[in-house]
């Protein structure tokens, strides 16, 4: 890897920490606009905006809580296969 003396966890943890603020701010600003459109928009667009709001919330959750553990498990499985 790029940092041979560090475990996989250390660079991924610092990456998540550095991008967490940007992820939250981007999601909040997107949600603010979507909520405004949901409240002020017409009936034709309301269901679409609701789906977008749901997608932003789930996407933010997945970015923060799912992506790093999946990457860690994938790396652990790859290293286990390489050692065998």
Backbone bond lengths (Angstrom), bond angles and torsions (degrees), N, CA, C in turn:
res aa  C-N    CA-C-N  psi(-1)  N-CA   C-N-CA  omega(-1)  CA-C   N-CA-C  phi
1 X - - - 1.427 - - 1.519 111.26 -
2 X 1.269 115.00 -175.44 1.453 121.97 -178.62 1.524 111.67 -72.04
3 X 1.324 117.20 -35.69 1.461 122.70 178.14 1.527 108.50 -118.34
4 X 1.315 117.98 91.26 1.466 119.00 -173.12 1.525 114.02 -68.05
5 X 1.325 118.69 -23.69 1.462 120.11 -178.49 1.525 113.05 -89.08
6 X 1.308 117.26 -7.31 1.455 120.72 179.64 1.524 109.57 -103.34
7 X 1.323 114.82 147.13 1.457 118.29 173.53 1.525 108.63 -73.29
8 X 1.300 115.80 170.39 1.465 120.05 179.44 1.521 110.94 -64.18
9 X 1.319 116.60 -30.67 1.462 121.52 -175.44 1.526 112.40 -65.96
10 X 1.319 119.05 -39.52 1.470 121.74 -173.92 1.530 113.34 -64.24
11 X 1.333 120.44 -52.05 1.472 118.09 178.31 1.530 112.98 -67.47
12 X 1.334 117.25 -34.15 1.463 117.80 178.94 1.524 110.85 -68.94
13 X 1.320 117.58 -35.79 1.463 120.52 177.28 1.528 110.92 -65.47
14 X 1.313 117.61 -43.29 1.466 119.49 178.96 1.530 111.13 -68.01
15 X 1.325 117.54 -32.95 1.468 120.36 177.07 1.517 111.37 -66.62
16 X 1.316 116.53 -43.65 1.465 120.03 178.82 1.519 110.39 -64.61
17 X 1.320 116.63 -41.70 1.459 120.32 179.67 1.526 111.37 -62.74
18 X 1.315 117.12 -40.28 1.464 119.62 -177.58 1.526 112.62 -73.60
19 X 1.319 118.22 -27.94 1.462 119.97 -178.45 1.524 113.56 -99.12
20 X 1.316 117.81 -5.22 1.463 120.54 -176.70 1.524 111.92 -62.18
21 X 1.306 117.42 -45.39 1.462 120.49 179.99 1.514 112.41 -61.55
22 X 1.317 116.16 -42.77 1.464 120.06 179.32 1.528 110.89 -65.75
23 X 1.308 116.96 -39.05 1.461 120.80 178.97 1.521 111.12 -63.42
24 X 1.317 116.26 -45.61 1.467 120.41 -178.79 1.528 110.63 -66.74
25 X 1.322 117.72 -43.29 1.468 119.99 179.70 1.528 111.89 -64.89
26 X 1.307 117.03 -41.15 1.462 120.02 178.26 1.523 110.83 -64.19
27 X 1.318 116.51 -43.35 1.461 120.08 179.70 1.525 111.24 -65.37
28 X 1.316 116.97 -41.81 1.468 119.99 -179.75 1.523 111.75 -65.77
29 X 1.315 117.20 -42.15 1.466 118.58 179.65 1.528 110.84 -67.58
30 X 1.318 117.27 -37.20 1.463 120.03 176.78 1.523 110.65 -66.35
31 X 1.328 116.43 -42.57 1.464 119.86 178.40 1.521 111.91 -63.84
32 X 1.317 117.30 -36.48 1.458 120.79 178.60 1.529 110.80 -60.78
33 X 1.312 116.31 -46.09 1.463 120.47 179.20 1.526 110.63 -66.21
34 X 1.324 116.16 -43.23 1.463 119.22 -179.47 1.526 111.73 -65.08
35 X 1.321 117.09 -38.65 1.464 119.36 177.19 1.524 111.30 -64.69
36 X 1.314 116.63 -39.28 1.460 120.02 177.32 1.525 110.48 -62.45
37 X 1.327 116.73 -44.79 1.465 119.82 178.68 1.527 110.38 -65.72
38 X 1.329 116.82 -37.47 1.462 120.53 179.32 1.526 110.97 -63.19
39 X 1.328 116.63 -41.53 1.464 120.75 -177.95 1.525 111.12 -75.96
40 X 1.331 117.09 -45.69 1.464 121.13 -173.82 1.524 113.72 -91.49
41 X 1.336 117.08 -16.65 1.459 120.15 -176.59 1.515 112.23 -76.24
42 X 1.294 114.41 171.02 1.455 120.12 -179.19 1.515 112.20 -84.58
43 X 1.324 114.59 178.00 1.460 120.52 -179.24 1.528 112.41 -65.91
44 X 1.309 116.41 -29.44 1.463 119.96 -177.31 1.524 112.26 -65.74
45 X 1.308 117.87 -32.40 1.462 120.65 -175.35 1.531 112.54 -102.55
46 X 1.313 117.12 -11.24 1.464 120.66 -173.84 1.529 112.74 -61.10
47 X 1.317 118.94 -42.38 1.468 120.07 -179.21 1.528 111.11 -68.38
48 X 1.324 116.64 -36.17 1.465 119.70 176.95 1.523 110.94 -65.30
49 X 1.322 116.94 -43.09 1.461 120.89 179.95 1.524 110.43 -66.35
50 X 1.329 117.25 -36.03 1.460 119.67 176.28 1.526 110.51 -61.62
51 X 1.321 116.74 -42.34 1.466 120.44 177.18 1.529 110.99 -63.94
52 X 1.318 116.90 -37.86 1.464 120.42 177.47 1.530 111.29 -65.45
53 X 1.322 117.09 -42.14 1.470 120.95 177.94 1.524 109.60 -60.77
54 X 1.313 116.17 -46.16 1.460 120.78 178.25 1.534 110.54 -59.92
55 X 1.313 117.06 -42.44 1.462 121.23 179.83 1.517 113.14 -65.57
56 X 1.316 117.17 -38.56 1.467 120.34 178.65 1.526 110.18 -66.14
57 X 1.323 116.73 -42.18 1.467 120.09 179.87 1.525 110.60 -65.17
58 X 1.318 117.39 -47.37 1.464 120.94 179.92 1.528 110.66 -66.37
59 X 1.317 117.56 -39.26 1.459 120.62 178.86 1.517 112.70 -64.61
60 X 1.323 116.59 -39.28 1.461 120.22 177.04 1.521 110.66 -65.55
61 X 1.312 116.20 -44.36 1.461 120.56 177.44 1.527 110.76 -59.45
62 X 1.319 116.63 -44.94 1.462 120.35 -179.01 1.521 111.44 -65.36
63 X 1.309 117.05 -38.95 1.460 120.35 179.69 1.519 111.18 -63.06
64 X 1.315 116.36 -41.47 1.461 120.18 -174.56 1.525 111.84 -82.36
65 X 1.328 117.79 -45.95 1.459 120.59 -168.25 1.523 115.62 -106.05
66 X 1.315 119.07 -14.07 1.458 119.78 -175.07 1.524 112.48 -110.59
67 X 1.318 118.04 -40.50 1.462 121.01 -172.13 1.527 112.77 -63.13
68 X 1.312 118.23 -44.75 1.466 120.54 -177.75 1.531 112.47 -66.42
69 X 1.338 119.88 -46.66 1.467 117.83 177.20 1.530 113.33 -62.49
70 X 1.318 117.40 -36.33 1.465 119.66 177.79 1.523 110.28 -65.08
71 X 1.325 117.20 -42.48 1.463 120.28 177.70 1.526 110.90 -64.09
72 X 1.325 116.80 -39.70 1.464 120.83 179.00 1.527 110.93 -64.32
73 X 1.325 116.99 -45.21 1.463 120.40 179.58 1.525 111.56 -66.27
74 X 1.325 116.96 -36.88 1.459 120.53 177.12 1.519 110.70 -64.15
75 X 1.324 116.82 -43.14 1.462 120.49 178.43 1.524 110.90 -65.68
76 X 1.331 117.14 -40.96 1.465 120.38 179.18 1.525 110.61 -63.78
77 X 1.311 117.03 -40.72 1.467 120.54 178.85 1.528 110.92 -67.11
78 X 1.333 116.50 -38.86 1.464 120.55 179.14 1.529 110.49 -65.87
79 X 1.327 117.00 -43.27 1.462 120.42 179.57 1.523 111.76 -68.35
80 X 1.313 117.50 -34.10 1.460 121.11 177.58 1.525 110.23 -65.30
81 X 1.335 116.22 -40.24 1.464 120.58 177.96 1.516 112.16 -69.08
82 X 1.326 117.73 -31.99 1.464 121.23 -179.54 1.525 111.30 -73.61
83 X 1.333 117.49 -31.36 1.465 120.97 -179.17 1.518 111.92 -77.35
84 X 1.317 117.17 -27.46 1.468 120.41 -176.63 1.502 112.57 -76.11
